[in-house]
Amino acid sequence: MADPPGPWVMVQRWHDLLFAHWRCAVTDLRPIIPRPLEIDTFDGTAWIGVIPFYMSGVRFRAAPPIPTAHAFQEMNVRTYVTLDGRPGVWFFSLDAESSLAVIGARLGIRLPYFRASMQMAKRDDGIDYTSERWSIAGKHASFAATYRGVGPTSHAAPGSLEHFLTERYSLYASDGKRIWRGDIIHPPWSLQAGEARIEQNSMIAAAGVRAPGHEPLLHFSTFQDVRLWRPVRVR
């Protein structure tokens, strides 16, 4: 994929990501996603994902890392959309343990970031991850799971469900009146099958989506190196 126009403005490194995805009805998503955005489906159904991970190396171009905002846990709740033929991600929420990152992201790229108390620990049997959103930050939401990758690593084949869910190079956000797009570039995801014991998950319900009553599709990735471009107004 060709780079977007202009220079990238931020670099991030993402570590130990769990992709937990559930099928959901388009009719559950349509009332809470701006109408110009088309909700993407695969095999006739929409998907909603909960993705916990650790972020490091966060810095602006030609600038040193910012104390308290260069490495922290994050978790996003998202679905998949297209606008003007460009597929991307729509975030219902992004929880982070850095107050400065939350404030900066809300002001700078208009994303629904929330402050949360989060812990992540690597153990022999996987990664323990917990998150509890601060009550003053938004609707209560929490998550607790142990997860890991299993089996060989591979790149998702074009046209596959794995490719549909992970190989997205734009994000969309709204300030209530306008829609913005932010573009990113990174190598293809190196994915494994995932295993997870999810003990608590109110993230989807907090987004205003009916909680799915079935087991998630799970993938895992150890690392991704990302460049982000300045958001542009598209509507």
C-alpha positions as CSV (number, residue, x, y, z in Angstrom):
1,M,0.0,0.0,0.0
2,A,1.3,3.4,-0.9
3,D,2.0,6.0,1.8
4,P,-0.7,8.6,2.3
5,P,0.2,12.2,1.1
6,G,2.5,14.2,3.3
7,P,4.8,13.1,6.1
8,W,3.8,10.8,9.0
9,V,3.3,12.6,12.3
10,M,3.5,9.9,14.9
11,V,5.1,6.5,15.5
12,Q,3.8,3.8,17.8
13,R,4.8,0.2,18.6
14,W,2.1,-2.3,19.6
15,H,2.8,-5.4,21.6
16,D,1.0,-8.6,22.6
17,L,-2.4,-7.9,21.0
18,L,-5.4,-10.1,21.4
19,F,-8.0,-9.8,18.6
20,A,-11.3,-11.0,20.1
21,H,-14.1,-10.7,17.6
22,W,-17.8,-11.5,17.8
23,R,-20.4,-11.5,15.0
24,C,-23.1,-8.9,15.5
25,A,-26.1,-7.6,13.6
26,V,-25.8,-4.5,11.4
27,T,-29.1,-3.3,12.9
28,D,-27.4,-3.1,16.3
29,L,-24.6,-0.9,15.0
30,R,-26.4,1.4,12.5
31,P,-28.0,3.7,15.1
32,I,-24.6,4.5,16.7
33,I,-22.5,5.0,13.6
34,P,-22.7,8.1,11.5
35,R,-24.8,7.5,8.4
36,P,-22.2,8.4,5.7
37,L,-20.1,5.4,6.9
38,E,-21.1,2.1,5.4
39,I,-20.9,-0.8,7.9
40,D,-18.7,-3.6,6.4
41,T,-19.9,-7.2,6.6
42,F,-18.2,-10.5,6.0
43,D,-20.4,-13.5,5.0
44,G,-23.4,-11.3,5.7
45,T,-22.6,-10.2,9.2
46,A,-20.9,-7.3,10.9
47,W,-18.2,-7.8,13.5
48,I,-17.3,-6.1,16.7
49,G,-13.8,-6.5,18.3
50,V,-12.2,-6.0,21.7
51,I,-8.4,-5.6,21.3
52,P,-6.2,-5.3,24.4
53,F,-2.5,-4.6,24.0
54,Y,0.5,-2.6,25.2
55,M,1.8,0.4,23.4
56,S,5.4,1.7,23.5
57,G,7.7,4.1,21.7
58,V,5.0,6.7,21.2
59,R,6.4,10.0,19.9
60,F,5.8,12.7,17.4
61,R,8.0,13.0,14.3
62,A,11.4,14.6,15.1
63,A,10.4,14.8,18.8
64,P,11.5,12.8,21.9
65,P,9.0,10.6,23.7
66,I,6.6,12.4,26.1
67,P,6.9,11.4,29.7
68,T,3.8,9.4,31.0
69,A,2.5,9.1,27.4
70,H,5.1,7.1,25.5
71,A,4.3,3.6,26.9
72,F,1.0,2.4,28.3
73,Q,-1.7,-0.3,28.1
74,E,-4.6,0.4,25.8
75,M,-7.7,-1.5,24.7
76,N,-10.1,-0.6,21.9
77,V,-13.6,-1.7,21.0
78,R,-14.2,-1.4,17.2
79,T,-16.1,-2.4,14.1
80,Y,-15.4,-2.0,10.4
81,V,-16.6,0.6,8.0
82,T,-16.0,2.1,4.5
83,L,-16.3,5.6,3.2
84,D,-15.7,6.6,-0.4
85,G,-14.4,3.2,-1.2
86,R,-11.7,3.3,1.6
87,P,-12.2,0.6,4.3
88,G,-11.3,1.5,7.8
89,V,-12.0,1.1,11.5
90,W,-14.7,2.8,13.6
91,F,-13.8,3.0,17.3
92,F,-16.6,2.8,19.9
93,S,-14.1,3.4,22.7
94,L,-10.3,3.4,23.4
95,D,-9.3,2.9,27.0
96,A,-5.8,3.8,28.1
97,E,-3.9,4.1,31.4
98,S,-2.2,7.4,30.4
99,S,-4.2,10.5,31.3
100,L,-2.0,12.6,29.0
101,A,-2.6,10.3,26.1
102,V,-6.3,10.3,26.6
103,I,-6.5,14.1,26.7
104,G,-4.2,14.5,23.7
105,A,-6.1,11.9,21.6
106,R,-9.5,13.4,22.4
107,L,-8.3,16.9,21.4
108,G,-6.0,16.0,18.5
109,I,-7.7,13.2,16.6
110,R,-11.3,13.3,18.0
111,L,-11.3,9.7,19.2
112,P,-13.4,8.5,22.1
113,Y,-10.6,7.8,24.6
114,F,-11.3,7.0,28.2
115,R,-9.0,6.8,31.3
116,A,-8.8,3.4,32.9
117,S,-6.8,1.6,35.5
118,M,-5.1,-1.2,33.6
119,Q,-2.6,-4.0,34.4
120,M,-0.8,-6.4,32.1
121,A,1.5,-9.2,33.2
122,K,3.3,-11.9,31.1
123,R,3.2,-15.4,32.7
124,D,4.2,-18.9,31.5
125,D,0.6,-19.7,30.6
126,G,-0.2,-16.4,28.8
127,I,-0.8,-12.7,29.4
128,D,-3.0,-11.5,32.3
129,Y,-4.8,-8.3,31.3
130,T,-7.3,-6.3,33.4
131,S,-8.9,-2.9,32.7
132,E,-11.4,-0.9,34.8
133,R,-12.6,2.4,33.3
134,W,-12.7,5.3,35.6
135,S,-16.3,6.2,36.5
136,I,-15.8,9.9,35.8
137,A,-14.5,9.1,32.3
138,G,-17.6,7.5,30.9
139,K,-20.0,4.6,31.1
140,H,-18.5,1.9,33.3
141,A,-16.7,-0.8,31.4
142,S,-14.3,-3.5,32.5
143,F,-12.3,-6.4,31.1
144,A,-10.3,-9.2,32.5
145,A,-8.7,-12.1,30.6
146,T,-5.7,-14.4,30.2
147,Y,-4.7,-14.9,26.6
148,R,-1.9,-16.2,24.4
149,G,-1.0,-17.1,20.8
150,V,-0.8,-20.7,19.7
151,G,0.5,-22.4,16.6
152,P,2.4,-21.0,13.6
153,T,2.6,-17.4,12.6
154,S,1.3,-16.3,9.2
155,H,0.0,-13.3,7.2
156,A,-3.7,-13.2,6.5
157,A,-4.6,-14.2,2.9
158,P,-6.5,-11.4,0.9
159,G,-10.2,-12.2,0.9
160,S,-10.1,-14.1,4.2
161,L,-11.9,-13.2,7.4
162,E,-8.6,-12.6,9.1
163,H,-7.6,-10.1,6.4
164,F,-11.0,-8.3,6.7
165,L,-10.6,-7.9,10.5
166,T,-7.0,-6.8,10.7
167,E,-5.6,-5.3,7.5
168,R,-7.1,-1.9,7.8
169,Y,-5.1,1.3,7.2
170,S,-7.6,4.0,8.0
171,L,-9.6,5.0,11.1
172,Y,-12.7,7.2,11.2
173,A,-13.9,9.5,13.9
174,S,-16.6,12.1,14.4
175,D,-16.8,15.3,16.4
176,G,-20.6,15.2,16.1
177,K,-20.8,17.3,13.0
178,R,-17.9,16.3,10.9
179,I,-16.2,13.0,10.0
180,W,-12.4,12.7,10.1
181,R,-10.1,10.0,8.7
182,G,-6.7,9.1,10.0
183,D,-4.4,7.0,7.9
184,I,-1.7,4.6,9.1
185,I,1.0,2.4,7.6
186,H,2.4,-0.8,9.0
187,P,3.7,-4.2,7.7
188,P,1.2,-7.0,7.2
189,W,0.1,-8.5,10.5
190,S,1.9,-11.6,11.7
191,L,-1.0,-13.5,13.3
192,Q,-1.4,-16.7,15.3
193,A,-4.5,-18.4,16.5
194,G,-5.5,-17.2,19.9
195,E,-6.5,-18.8,23.1
196,A,-8.3,-16.7,25.8
197,R,-10.1,-17.2,29.1
198,I,-12.2,-14.0,29.3
199,E,-13.5,-13.6,32.8
200,Q,-15.1,-10.2,32.5
201,N,-16.1,-8.2,29.5
202,S,-18.6,-5.3,29.7
203,M,-16.8,-3.3,26.9
204,I,-19.3,-4.2,24.2
205,A,-22.4,-3.4,26.3
206,A,-20.8,-0.1,27.3
207,A,-20.6,0.8,23.6
208,G,-24.3,0.5,23.4
209,V,-24.2,-2.8,21.5
210,R,-26.1,-5.9,22.5
211,A,-23.6,-8.3,24.1
212,P,-23.1,-11.3,21.8
213,G,-24.1,-14.7,23.2
214,H,-21.4,-16.8,21.5
215,E,-17.7,-17.4,21.8
216,P,-15.3,-15.0,20.1
217,L,-13.0,-15.6,17.2
218,L,-9.5,-15.2,18.6
219,H,-6.2,-14.1,17.0
220,F,-2.9,-13.0,18.6
221,S,0.0,-10.9,17.4
222,T,3.2,-10.2,19.3
223,F,4.3,-6.9,17.6
224,Q,3.4,-4.2,15.1
225,D,5.3,-1.0,14.2
226,V,3.0,1.8,13.1
227,R,3.2,5.2,11.5
228,L,0.3,7.6,11.7
229,W,-0.7,10.5,9.5
230,R,-2.5,13.7,10.4
231,P,-6.3,13.3,10.4
232,V,-8.2,14.9,7.5
233,R,-11.8,16.0,7.3
234,V,-13.8,13.8,4.8
235,R,-17.3,15.0,5.5
